[in-house]
């Protein structure tokens, strides 16, 4: 997995875009107490469920891999 040049900014963008995507669908309502990792994992699972992005292999799922996959998705938006 090659690290993207501006991955942190893309992860932040993915969080915003993913929240907007979920809200538009009517399935996302995050609480103030939800952690960033929980939000990113929910967005990842939502995008995989809607077949917007390819799922990771079950043995390769980690926070780092989820952030990387969402950063790639955000870079294409």
ABEGO torsion letter per residue (X at the ends): XBBBABAAAAAAAAAAAAAAAAAAAGABBBBAABBAAAAAAAAAAAAAAAGABBBBBAAABBAAAAAAAAAAAAAAX
